[in-house]
Amino acid sequence: MEEKMMTAEQWKELDKQYIAGTYARFPIIAEKGEGAVLTDIDGKQYIDLGAGIGVTAFGYLDPEWKKAVLDQLDKIQHTSNLYYTQPCITLAKMLCERTGMSKVFFSNSGAEANECAIKAARKYAVQKKGAEYTTIITLKESFHGRTLTTLAATGQDHYHELYQPLTPGFASITPNAGTDELDALHEKTPVAAVMIECVQGEGGVLPLEPDFIRAVSAWCKKTDACLVVDEVQTGNGRTGKLYAYMNYGIEPDIVSTAKGLAGGLPLGATMLGEKVENVLGFGDHGSTFGGNPVCCAAALSILSRIDGELLDGVKRKSDFLRTAFRNAKGIESVSGMGLLLGLKTEKPAFEVLAACRDRGVLCLSAKDKVRLAPALNIPDELLARAADVIKAVCAE
């Protein structure tokens, strides 16, 4: 049968036949999108509160993003890092100027950005303090990626079970519990770095307490351990600041990011602060596709528009959602920051997701919560309609 004549069910069967079964997909064949609205193969439209898990920062087919991508495609789509390209250099400059970081390494994903962060932190510690300084401390309920090393960094045991032995050299402490565990671990195994997410997205949309974040930052300065902040999900305007750590007045040594950076194309970035800016030298790391000029052109379109007005809009929309869900029937609590929110519902989250989907609203999950991460510029009217659907579903 010709592909254009195939039904949704026939496409799903082909997926099952030819694609590794690693995803519990929602029963939707996504065909096209515009703004914050996704349309499936049967023509049904959905208000999308997931944005590709926080990736399509300005929605589907954003005109400025699309123009930036097409303009670059008319020039060159790839060169490898044997050569210089202007979008790559310009994006690195913009990231450094807007964060105060010193240098950038580009990759393709959040996991790769975190791999680079781990390598940079370990090399710094070994060179500066000694070969025994290799341990990276992360937090319980954290999530840092799906490679063997970033799984080892992830502080959730169920991700580890099938893939032993994982990369050694990681330990996890309890979030929001002070720095006593850090001191105890440091006595047993010299610590190279502490790696945190300011909001643990995959861990249940759990914000860390400001005092804890600041205490960890101070501990790292005291011990000369690198402070690594994973901004894969929280970065690029998602929390109402350009990067979530900016809400706390801290200065990380290394920042990783990805997801929304290129608005829908694969791009990761590891930003290196002054302390570690020169730790990676020739041949120490690399990426064939990292810094791809099309992806960097897309990211320049996104990053240049994450300004004060947009960030104020993110905060305002976050306040609107929190007010809408506060004391709503069937919703026990709201967690998160900016437009990364988690709803603890009386019904199981998967039931809420399914019922919302039937009514034309797409949400995500995070552990036992309903997770919301819409496009940063989602129109107020669509956001209000979607919130009404979620409240109605939860109240039934």
CORTADA-V424672 format. One record per residue. RES is the residue in one small letter. D_CENTER is the distance of its C-alpha to the mean C-alpha in Angstrom with 1 decimal. Layout:
((RES;D_CENTER) (RES;D_CENTER))
This chain:
((m;39.1) (e;37.6) (e;33.8) (k;34.3) (m;36.6) (m;34.3) (t;33.2) (a;29.9) (e;31.3) (q;32.5) (w;29.1) (k;27.7) (e;30.5) (l;29.8) (d;26.2) (k;27.5) (q;30.1) (y;28.1) (i;24.5) (a;23.5) (g;23.1) (t;19.7) (y;18.3) (a;19.8) (r;19.6) (f;20.5) (p;24.0) (i;23.1) (i;23.8) (a;21.7) (e;24.0) (k;23.1) (g;21.3) (e;21.9) (g;20.0) (a;18.5) (v;21.0) (l;20.8) (t;24.1) (d;25.0) (i;27.8) (d;30.3) (g;29.6) (k;28.0) (q;25.5) (y;22.6) (i;20.7) (d;17.1) (l;15.0) (g;12.1) (a;11.6) (g;10.6) (i;7.8) (g;6.7) (v;7.8) (t;11.4) (a;11.2) (f;15.0) (g;15.8) (y;17.8) (l;20.2) (d;19.8) (p;23.2) (e;22.2) (w;19.3) (k;21.7) (k;24.5) (a;22.5) (v;21.6) (l;25.2) (d;26.8) (q;25.1) (l;26.1) (d;29.6) (k;29.6) (i;27.9) (q;25.0) (h;24.7) (t;26.7) (s;25.1) (n;24.7) (l;28.5) (y;28.8) (y;27.4) (t;25.7) (q;25.6) (p;22.1) (c;20.5) (i;22.7) (t;22.3) (l;18.5) (a;18.7) (k;21.3) (m;19.4) (l;16.4) (c;19.0) (e;21.1) (r;18.5) (t;17.2) (g;20.4) (m;18.9) (s;21.5) (k;20.2) (v;17.3) (f;16.8) (f;15.2) (s;14.1) (n;12.7) (s;9.4) (g;6.9) (a;9.7) (e;12.2) (a;10.8) (n;11.0) (e;14.4) (c;15.6) (a;14.8) (i;16.8) (k;19.5) (a;19.9) (a;20.1) (r;22.6) (k;24.7) (y;25.0) (a;26.2) (v;28.6) (q;30.1) (k;30.4) (k;31.3) (g;32.4) (a;31.6) (e;31.0) (y;27.9) (t;25.3) (t;23.6) (i;20.0) (i;19.5) (t;16.4) (l;16.3) (k;17.5) (e;15.0) (s;12.1) (f;9.9) (h;9.2) (g;9.9) (r;13.0) (t;15.4) (l;18.3) (t;17.4) (t;13.8) (l;15.2) (a;17.9) (a;15.5) (t;14.0) (g;16.2) (q;17.1) (d;20.4) (h;20.3) (y;17.7) (h;20.3) (e;23.4) (l;23.8) (y;23.0) (q;25.3) (p;26.0) (l;22.5) (t;22.2) (p;24.2) (g;23.5) (f;20.9) (a;21.7) (s;20.0) (i;21.3) (t;21.3) (p;18.9) (n;20.9) (a;24.1) (g;25.1) (t;25.6) (d;28.5) (e;26.6) (l;25.4) (d;29.0) (a;30.2) (l;27.9) (h;28.7) (e;32.3) (k;31.9) (t;29.5) (p;28.8) (v;25.2) (a;23.5) (a;20.2) (v;18.2) (m;14.4) (i;12.6) (e;9.6) (c;11.2) (v;10.0) (q;9.9) (g;7.9) (e;9.4) (g;12.3) (g;13.5) (v;11.6) (l;13.7) (p;13.9) (l;15.7) (e;19.2) (p;19.8) (d;22.8) (f;21.0) (i;18.4) (r;21.4) (a;23.5) (v;21.1) (s;21.0) (a;24.8) (w;25.2) (c;23.4) (k;25.6) (k;28.6) (t;28.1) (d;26.7) (a;23.7) (c;20.5) (l;17.9) (v;14.4) (v;11.4) (d;8.0) (e;5.9) (v;3.0) (q;1.7) (t;5.4) (g;6.5) (n;8.9) (g;10.9) (r;8.9) (t;11.0) (g;14.2) (k;14.0) (l;12.8) (y;10.8) (a;10.9) (y;13.4) (m;15.7) (n;16.6) (y;18.4) (g;20.5) (i;19.4) (e;19.3) (p;17.0) (d;18.5) (i;15.4) (v;11.9) (s;9.2) (t;6.6) (a;6.0) (k;5.0) (g;7.2) (l;9.2) (a;11.8) (g;11.9) (g;12.3) (l;13.4) (p;12.0) (l;11.4) (g;9.9) (a;11.4) (t;12.8) (m;14.7) (l;17.9) (g;19.9) (e;23.7) (k;24.4) (v;22.7) (e;23.0) (n;25.7) (v;24.9) (l;23.8) (g;26.9) (f;28.3) (g;27.5) (d;25.2) (h;22.1) (g;21.5) (s;19.7) (t;21.8) (f;19.3) (g;17.2) (g;18.0) (n;19.4) (p;21.3) (v;20.3) (c;16.5) (c;17.3) (a;19.6) (a;17.0) (a;14.6) (l;17.7) (s;18.4) (i;15.0) (l;15.0) (s;18.7) (r;18.5) (i;16.0) (d;19.1) (g;20.7) (e;21.8) (l;18.5) (l;16.9) (d;20.1) (g;19.6) (v;16.2) (k;18.0) (r;21.0) (k;19.3) (s;17.5) (d;21.1) (f;22.5) (l;20.5) (r;21.2) (t;24.8) (a;25.0) (f;23.8) (r;25.6) (n;28.7) (a;28.2) (k;30.0) (g;28.1) (i;25.0) (e;25.2) (s;22.4) (v;19.4) (s;16.6) (g;13.4) (m;13.2) (g;13.4) (l;12.2) (l;10.0) (l;13.1) (g;14.7) (l;18.3) (k;20.6) (t;23.3) (e;26.8) (k;26.5) (p;24.2) (a;20.8) (f;21.5) (e;24.7) (v;23.1) (l;20.6) (a;23.7) (a;25.9) (c;23.5) (r;23.0) (d;26.8) (r;27.1) (g;24.7) (v;21.5) (l;18.3) (c;16.0) (l;13.6) (s;14.3) (a;12.9) (k;15.9) (d;18.8) (k;17.1) (v;16.5) (r;13.0) (l;12.9) (a;10.2) (p;12.7) (a;13.2) (l;13.6) (n;17.2) (i;18.2) (p;21.9) (d;23.3) (e;25.7) (l;23.2) (l;21.1) (a;24.5) (r;25.6) (a;22.5) (a;22.8) (d;26.5) (v;25.8) (i;23.5) (k;26.2) (a;28.9) (v;27.4) (c;26.8) (a;30.3) (e;32.2))
